[in-house]
Amino acid sequence: MADDNRHRSGPVSTEQISRLVEGAKPAVFWSDRDDAPDPTPSLVGKHSADLVIVGGGFSGLWAALQSLEENPNRSVVVLEAESVGFGASSRNGGFCDPSLTHGAANGYSHWANDMPTLHRLGEENLAGIVDTLTRYRMKTPWWKAAEVSAATQEWQMEELGDAAEQAASHGHTATLLDQEAMRAIADSPTYVGGLSSHEILLVDPARLVWDLKVAVESLGGVIHDQSRVTGIEPDGSKLIVMAGTGSAAGMISADKVIVATNAWAEPGKYIRHYVLPIYDHVLMTEPLSAEQLSSIGWSGREGLADSGNQFHYYRLTEDNRILWGGYDANYYFGNGMGPKYENLTASHELIAGHFFQSFPQLVGLGFSHRWAGPIGTTSKFAAAFGTRHKGRLAWVAGYTGLGVGASRFGARVALDLVDGKTTERTELEMVRKKPIPIPPEPLRYAAVQLTRRAIVRADANHGKRGLLLQILDRFGVGFDS
Ligand SMILES: Cc1cc2nc3c(=O)[nH]c(=O)nc-3n(C[C@H](O)[C@H](O)[C@H](O)COP(=O)(O)OP(=O)(O)OC[C@H]3O[C@@H](n4cnc5c(N)ncnc54)[C@H](O)[C@@H]3O)c2cc1C
């Protein structure tokens, strides 16, 4: 299949696509539930704590939980600007991958010497997540399954072949699939083959956020929602963390602070040099009937993604919906973030069209939800780390599109850093060395747009990377979702 079949007209008219997208609720499926927890009271007045964590996503909650498990006497307070999980943590695809480096290929291209350690730490991290789910008897639905990359064009098979060889040369298993084998996993007429690689967890991310919240509180941690941190100032041996405004303002005198605000890169400007917010769009279908599901197969309930530079990721939910996201990642001038960027009809219509091109047997199925979320990305597509205020503050951000699992590791590293510990983790090059900074505006916007166009061209040109992408590859930098 030489052409990108997604650029051909699909089995559903553009008018029907518009109607289907319009009919979907503009809300995050995972957190649109009656049993979503009520927000906790915001921080008001003056307090003190041993450790304050800014940001109540996976990074912040894993930092709180691991800190309390390690040292039950430590007083830990989490300050969240909206309510826990408001950010990427409850809006994602729920692919919980052992990779700490946004995939093995990215890891080998940046930190080849550390990869054996990073691989082992990633496996231990995933085992730690399973252990936490089990030990706290969490309600989060999750299962183990293979991650499968589907090729929709022949040139992608070459890249998957390289990935299989790379995996084999490092002692890992990855099985190349011909068209028949790929279509036996999930039946799309667009597939020309695929690669079945390592095992991942598929989780319900919002439920995991809520379970982590309960676990943190059960160990004595305090969580304040609606407490946006506006500043962190040194005061002798303490750090003063200020949150909220006016009568809803509060402050905490803290020994140590971890900042885990990811794409928001708040407060202060130091994280923004390294982290870019990219909006990624997601659709959730209505539940599939038994016949609709059997028309695809997918009995292994694998985590699927196609293999272009611009790609979709998709999975089943517990109640047999399909989450379909990715492909059209958008950056807005000046690090634009907020609700006005989350309801981009054109992006949702684009991926809705791709959905029916991929699974024409599902024509007639509707979408129940549509949403978008900010991915914090760095020039090396993996988390960046830093410290300030003589090491009393540590920050972690920028897992790009693979932070559901890696955020537990990122939190662990931030705890090591803020506790002044030298560990195997803090010695990793990806922790010691920051990624190349992303230029400020107006260069930032121009650089992202040029790179995006080059990526689109590469996909349209059998994967051949033009001069700009080759130069960026040479320096090991880029933009990704
Ligand atoms: C649409 C989408 C799909 C994705 N799919 C996957 C996937 O399938 N697998 C995967 O591994 N990764 C995926 N990711 C990435 C993954 O979700 C993130 O890497 C991960 O959730 C990051 O967690 P975090 O806690 O660092 O950040 P976030 O969850 O973004 O949390 C940051 C929190 O900080 C809060 N905050 C911001 N400013 C302040 C302030 N001043 N004071 C207090 N709080 C503040 C925010 O409200 C937010 O709740 C996806 C992301 C998106 C957006």
The ligand as a Gaussian input file, in Angstrom:
#p B3LYP/6-31G(d) Opt

LIG

0 1
 C       -4.228000      13.153000      25.630000
 C       -3.041000      12.530000      26.312000
 C       -2.781000      11.172000      26.119000
 C       -1.698000      10.573000      26.743000
 N       -1.557000       9.208000      26.655000
 C       -0.582000       8.596000      27.370000
 C       -0.518000       7.183000      27.427000
 O       -1.373000       6.461000      26.908000
 N        0.527000       6.620000      28.098000
 C        1.459000       7.371000      28.746000
 O        2.377000       6.822000      29.338000
 N        1.369000       8.721000      28.782000
 C        0.359000       9.343000      28.135000
 N        0.240000      10.703000      28.200000
 C        1.190000      11.456000      29.034000
 C        0.879000      11.279000      30.525000
 O       -0.498000      11.469000      30.749000
 C        1.685000      12.303000      31.336000
 O        3.062000      12.163000      31.029000
 C        1.536000      12.129000      32.840000
 O        0.177000      12.092000      33.200000
 C        2.241000      13.281000      33.542000
 O        1.847000      13.333000      34.878000
 P        2.235000      14.609000      35.741000
 O        1.715000      14.395000      37.100000
 O        3.696000      14.864000      35.610000
 O        1.503000      15.817000      35.018000
 P       -0.036000      16.259000      35.033000
 O       -0.943000      15.105000      35.138000
 O       -0.233000      17.161000      33.883000
 O       -0.182000      17.029000      36.384000
 C        0.294000      18.345000      36.600000
 C       -0.661000      18.979000      37.596000
 O       -0.112000      20.203000      38.057000
 C       -1.197000      21.074000      38.281000
 N       -0.667000      22.448000      38.328000
 C       -0.227000      23.212000      37.298000
 N        0.202000      24.395000      37.740000
 C        0.057000      24.386000      39.087000
 C        0.336000      25.327000      40.129000
 N        0.875000      26.526000      39.859000
 N        0.020000      24.994000      41.407000
 C       -0.512000      23.771000      41.696000
 N       -0.784000      22.841000      40.748000
 C       -0.496000      23.145000      39.467000
 C       -2.122000      20.817000      37.118000
 O       -3.447000      21.255000      37.380000
 C       -2.013000      19.304000      36.981000
 O       -3.032000      18.615000      37.688000
 C       -0.827000      11.338000      27.564000
 C       -1.086000      12.698000      27.753000
 C       -2.186000      13.287000      27.136000
 C       -2.452000      14.736000      27.386000

